[in-house]
Amino acid sequence: MLQENSDRRSMRRFDMRLPALIRIAGEATRELLTETQNVSARGVFFYLDRAVDPGSRIEVTLTFPPHVTLTDPVRVRFAARVIRVENGLSSARMGIAAMIEEYEFLRSSPSPDLMAAFVKPQWKVQR
């Protein structure tokens, strides 16, 4: 007897909270700042403060930190297609699952604005 598996994921997911910039294809909106919830070799899940239609193409840019890469931080930009939209924990947030279709590694460091949104201020003691 063949068992049905309701979970169609074929790649292992990693719970990683990484800052991410999202662009939605065909929209003139600015980049949307969010944080990933989990990432796999073929997909990503994150929350946005707005709905995105399933089937929409998006561009996601994120940086894998040294504790993940075991070397320097690595910036990656990938094109993905939204495959599922879920109601979030609050009515204003939507969970977005997207399948990665292609990716590229970026050379430059992340923009200061992206990192500033997620880095807590460091206090220096002056003597």
Protein Blocks (a to p, Z undefined) as FASTA:
>chain_A
ZZddfblcfbdcdddddddddddehiabdcdddddfbdcfkbccdddfbdcdehiacddd
ddddfklnopacdddddddddfbdcddfbfkbccdddddfbdcddfbdcdfklmmmmmcc
dddddZZ
